[in-house]
Amino acid sequence: MKSTISFLAASMLLMGGISPVHAAGEKPRLIVAISVDQFSADLFSEYRAHFTHGLKILQQGTVFPNGYQSHAATETCPGHATILTGARPARNGIIANNWVDYTIKREEKTVYCAEDETSKTYKASARHLMVPTLGDRMKEKYPDSRVVAVAGKDRAALMMGGKNTDQVWWWSDKGGLFSTLDDRKPNAASRAVNDKLARMIRTGLPALPLPDFCRSRPPIALPGGKTVSTPPAALPPEKLPKGMKVRPEVDRATVDLAIQLTDELGLGQRAVPDLLAVSLSVTDYVGHTFGTEGTEMCVQMMALDQTVETLLSHLDGLGVPYAVVLTADHGGHDIAERNSTRAIPDDRRLTDKVGLAALNAAMGHAKDPVFRVDDKNSDVIAGDLYLNARVKGQERAELLSKAKDWFEADARKDMIAGVFTSDELQQVKPSTLPPEAWTLAERAAASVYPGRSGDLVVLLKPRISPIRDAKGSYIATHGSTWDYDRRVPILFWQAGMTGFEQPNSIETVDIMPTLAGLIGLPLKPGEVDGQCRDLDAGPESTCPSP
């Protein structure tokens, strides 16, 4: 049951008033940044009229329904890295979830964005993030500021929190509990939440209630025997913890841990500003596992709405001035099998005619492959393509040219939107146009970081899924350069704001400089890619005068 103060706060917000817990326009002492993994602008538009809890409250602030992850590689790690750095991948260095580095001293050359590959065993790290986050900047200016990051994935927590967090935690489907960095120890907050998760794993999870309006989404039978768009069933202990990742209990546990850490560290209770970064991952897992337009996503959206309210209600009760931004790391696209029932004929899956085996054979290297992607076990080409470091000089130039011609040939042009060399993309200047008007080269160039990006970047045409069939655990994905993957909502809220909606597009890299403006944190000209956006958050402008 909501507390009286939380109920009053929410009621006044929905009526256009302000929360009674602190004064209108007061400079926030706590910044709360929420990322909902794979919460596309399309999902926000589809469900926003049905939100009655936290996501309805946030819509009373400043709403940008057309936010953009403007780069081409719309994946979790680069998306989260833009939100609190104000920098695109070409500046922050996080070009994808994984990349290939032939210079590292280990047999496997794939590097995970949130690892320290110099360690003999897997070690989570933010070392690959090449620019400071908002939290890092706050720590530099206000040494007593506290920075907390909690997420459903390690890469989300580390990319939002940065290198100087006081607490950083993430959930893992391997153990079903929250983990932290190797040099950190469990605390009371993490122990309490992990104990609760452990009880769930031992007893199983019940079936989820199905809202009435979710019942209109018919089941879809897929090749291979899987049926999607069915009510979320009970999960017995033998299907846990891995099966938990598509359940709202993981998002709720993430928020529970964020709340307990907020209280334990006294966030917002001192004269200097603090940062709480929260990434909710279940929407992404649901989208991958079931697609974005089924009953499963409908149930998740309603649960997400309540989970966000749980966090906001607790913050209201603290009586401290806080500001919230909610956005996403990327969008997502539904399964071709469902879209084909809706008369979308060009929605289809990638065929093996665009594959590594076919490419290497055409290059005369069927037995000694020279090209690879970031996953050594994958044959699918979509994004960065790496030429082996042993190929040098004239032979390298000739193979790149020959490969580019192969992609652009008639046999594959119905699948391929564009192919660029890394050298070509490094010559592309950042666009001055709105992100929806960027060329393919400009989108791809925003994801290029020398030493990490592929020798070739291959972009698929719209509505082509790089998942070749619907027989695996993941049947839908994201990662393309198209707007269904690039567009995300951006919602700012603070007590006392005069709510308005701005339909013009902005970028997620605008979030950090805007939050910096709210707390009076100065930025040097040109040191970030984004720009401060003025919010009606009180009598003074959000953004400092130029």
C-alpha positions, -999 to 999 in steps of 0.1 A, spaced: 0 0 0 13 35 -8 21 58 20 0 88 25 27 112 14 34 92 -18 -3 91 -27 -6 129 -22 26 135 -42 14 114 -71 -21 129 -70 -8 165 -71 15 156 -99 -13 141 -120 -34 173 -114 -5 194 -126 5 204 -91 37 197 -72 49 173 -46 46 187 -11 79 172 0 102 200 -13 99 234 -29 93 240 -66 124 248 -86 148 239 -58 181 227 -72 181 188 -70 204 172 -45 198 138 -61 199 130 -98 181 97 -107 188 83 -141 167 54 -152 173 34 -183 148 8 -195 167 -16 -217 150 -19 -252 122 6 -243 118 19 -278 99 51 -286 74 27 -304 67 9 -271 63 41 -253 39 54 -278 19 22 -279 15 19 -241 17 54 -228 -21 58 -226 -23 26 -204 3 38 -179 -13 47 -146 16 46 -122 52 58 -123 54 62 -161 22 84 -160 38 106 -133 69 111 -154 48 122 -183 38 152 -163 73 166 -168 92 173 -199 86 146 -225 108 141 -256 90 112 -274 117 113 -302 149 108 -284 177 92 -305 206 69 -298 220 84 -330 248 60 -337 245 29 -359 255 2 -333 223 2 -312 233 -23 -285 232 -23 -247 268 -12 -239 271 17 -263 236 28 -256 241 30 -218 275 47 -224 259 76 -242 233 84 -215 255 98 -187 287 107 -207 271 130 -233 294 113 -258 287 92 -288 307 59 -293 332 76 -316 342 97 -286 335 74 -256 351 43 -272 322 19 -265 314 9 -301 295 -23 -294 289 -50 -268 320 -68 -281 348 -61 -305 379 -78 -319 414 -68 -308 442 -89 -323 468 -71 -301 456 -86 -268 477 -113 -252 453 -141 -251 440 -167 -275 405 -153 -278 406 -119 -294 370 -109 -287 368 -82 -260 337 -76 -240 330 -40 -234 327 -43 -196 357 -66 -189 393 -62 -180 408 -85 -206 442 -83 -189 429 -104 -160 434 -142 -162 397 -148 -153 367 -127 -161 368 -94 -143 341 -67 -147 354 -32 -154 346 2 -169 382 5 -181 371 7 -218 350 38 -212 372 66 -225 354 96 -211 340 105 -177 304 99 -167 282 125 -149 291 107 -117 328 109 -124 325 146 -130 304 151 -99 331 133 -79 358 156 -93 339 188 -85 323 176 -53 345 149 -37 317 141 -11 292 133 -38 280 97 -38 275 77 -70 254 45 -70 246 23 -101 223 -7 -101 213 -27 -131 201 -60 -145 234 -63 -165 270 -55 -156 276 -35 -187 246 -13 -180 257 -5 -144 293 1 -153 286 23 -183 262 45 -164 281 46 -132 316 51 -146 349 45 -129 343 62 -95 312 46 -81 306 42 -44 283 12 -50 278 -7 -83 257 -38 -85 242 -60 -113 220 -90 -115 233 -122 -132 212 -150 -146 240 -174 -139 234 -172 -101 202 -152 -99 218 -128 -75 234 -93 -75 272 -91 -79 297 -62 -77 333 -55 -86 360 -79 -74 374 -54 -49 340 -46 -33 323 -65 -5 286 -73 1 267 -49 23 235 -50 42 215 -38 12 228 -64 -12 225 -92 13 188 -83 20 179 -83 -17 200 -114 -25 184 -133 3 149 -125 -11 160 -136 -46 174 -168 -32 141 -176 -16 124 -170 -50 148 -194 -67 141 -221 -41 103 -218 -42 97 -209 -79 76 -180 -93 38 -179 -98 20 -172 -130 16 -135 -137 -19 -119 -139 -30 -109 -173 -45 -74 -177 -77 -74 -198 -64 -53 -226 -34 -76 -231 -58 -105 -240 -63 -93 -275 -28 -103 -287 -31 -138 -304 -5 -165 -300 20 -170 -328 33 -205 -336 69 -204 -348 90 -228 -368 106 -252 -344 77 -256 -321 79 -224 -300 47 -205 -294 48 -168 -283 22 -143 -271 10 -165 -243 3 -155 -207 35 -157 -185 32 -191 -168 45 -202 -134 83 -210 -132 93 -240 -110 127 -239 -93 143 -261 -119 138 -233 -145 155 -207 -122 175 -186 -120 180 -183 -158 142 -182 -164 139 -152 -141 154 -127 -166 120 -124 -185 101 -118 -152 93 -84 -136 107 -97 -103 142 -89 -116 133 -53 -123 116 -50 -89 147 -65 -72 169 -40 -91 147 -11 -77 146 -27 -43 184 -27 -42 185 9 -55 161 19 -27 181 2 0 214 17 -12 198 51 -13 188 48 23 221 31 34 243 59 18 219 87 26 217 98 -10 204 134 -14 207 141 23 238 164 22 247 197 6 264 182 -25 245 164 -52 244 126 -55 237 103 -84 216 71 -86 217 53 -119 192 24 -124 190 2 -155 160 -21 -158 168 -51 -181 137 -73 -182 121 -54 -212 151 -63 -233 150 -100 -223 113 -101 -230 118 -85 -264 146 -109 -274 128 -140 -261 92 -133 -273 93 -103 -296 80 -68 -288 43 -71 -297 30 -101 -278 12 -107 -245 45 -111 -227 56 -75 -235 21 -62 -226 24 -78 -191 60 -64 -188 49 -29 -197 23 -28 -169 47 -43 -144 74 -17 -154 49 11 -148 44 -1 -112 81 -8 -106 90 28 -116 63 41 -92 78 20 -64 111 40 -68 94 74 -71 72 68 -41 102 60 -20 121 91 -32 90 112 -24 91 100 12 127 111 16 118 147 15 148 157 -6 148 176 -39 154 151 -67 152 151 -105 146 121 -127 154 113 -163 141 81 -179 152 68 -213 166 37 -230 198 23 -244 182 14 -277 149 3 -293 139 -30 -308 120 -48 -336 94 -74 -335 96 -109 -350 92 -113 -388 67 -141 -383 42 -117 -365 49 -88 -388 42 -110 -418 6 -115 -405 2 -77 -405 10 -72 -442 46 -61 -438 61 -81 -467 96 -67 -464 100 -79 -428 122 -110 -430 152 -128 -417 188 -127 -430 197 -157 -452 230 -175 -453 240 -159 -485 252 -130 -463 275 -151 -441 312 -155 -431 316 -189 -447 303 -176 -480 324 -144 -478 356 -162 -469 350 -187 -497 345 -160 -522 378 -144 -510 396 -176 -517 400 -184 -480 374 -211 -473 400 -232 -454 418 -204 -437 392 -177 -430 405 -141 -430 373 -123 -420 355 -127 -387 329 -109 -366 330 -102 -329 315 -137 -320 339 -164 -331 311 -189 -332 288 -168 -355 285 -168 -392 262 -138 -393 275 -105 -407 257 -74 -395 279 -45 -383 316 -47 -377 336 -71 -398 373 -77 -390 401 -87 -413 428 -108 -397 458 -88 -386 481 -112 -404 469 -98 -437 489 -67 -444 498 -41 -471 485 -44 -506 469 -78 -499 448 -61 -471 437 -33 -494 427 -57 -521 408 -80 -498 388 -51 -484 380 -38 -518 370 -73 -531 348 -79 -500 331 -46 -504 323 -55 -541 310 -89 -529 285 -73 -506 273 -48 -532 268 -75 -559 233 -83 -572 231 -115 -552 232 -96 -519 220 -61 -526 185 -69 -515 199 -75 -480 226 -48 -478 220 -11 -472 256 0 -472 292 -11 -467 319 12 -455 356 8 -447 368 21 -413 391 45 -431 361 60 -450 340 64 -419 368 82 -400 367 109 -427 330 116 -421 323 147 -402 296 147 -375 263 158 -389 248 191 -379 213 179 -389 187 163 -366 195 127 -360 166 113 -381 181 131 -411 216 116 -408 230 96 -437 239 59 -432 276 69 -433 271 96 -406 252 70 -384 280 45 -388 307 70 -383 293 79 -349 301 43 -338 337 42 -351 366 43 -326 400 35 -341 415 3 -328 381 -12 -319 359 -8 -349 359 -33 -377 378 -29 -410 344 -30 -427 310 -19 -414 281 -38 -430 246 -23 -426 215 -44 -433 184 -30 -450 155 -21 -428 134 -49 -412 159 -76 -418 166 -95 -387 202 -109 -383 187 -138 -364 183 -163 -392 155 -184 -377 131 -185 -347 143 -218 -333 167 -205 -306 161 -189 -273 164 -154 -288 140 -148 -317 141 -110 -320 168 -83 -316 180 -48 -322 214 -33 -332 205 -18 -366 209 17 -378 172 22 -384 149 43 -364 130 15 -347 163 7 -330 175 43 -326 144 61 -313 138 61 -275 117 83 -252 135 108 -230 114 120 -200 126 146 -174 107 152 -142 113 174 -112 88 188 -87 74 221 -98 80 216 -135 55 229 -160 49 198 -181 52 200 -218 60 178 -248 86 186 -274 80 165 -306 113 176 -321 141 151 -319 170 152 -294 198 128 -287 205 107 -256 239 125 -255 219 156 -245 209 140 -212 242 144 -194 248 181 -202 211 188 -193 215 171 -159 248 189 -154 229 222 -160 203 212 -134 230 209 -106 252 237 -118 281 215 -130 301 234 -156 312 217 -188 340 230 -211 329 239 -247 333 210 -271 341 183 -245 308 164 -250 288 157 -281 254 166 -266 239 199 -256 220 211 -226 182 212 -232 163 238 -213 136 224 -190 109 243 -173 121 232 -139 118 265 -120 124 302 -123 159 299 -137 170 284 -170 183 248 -169 212 256 -191 240 281 -183 244 311 -205 269 307 -233 
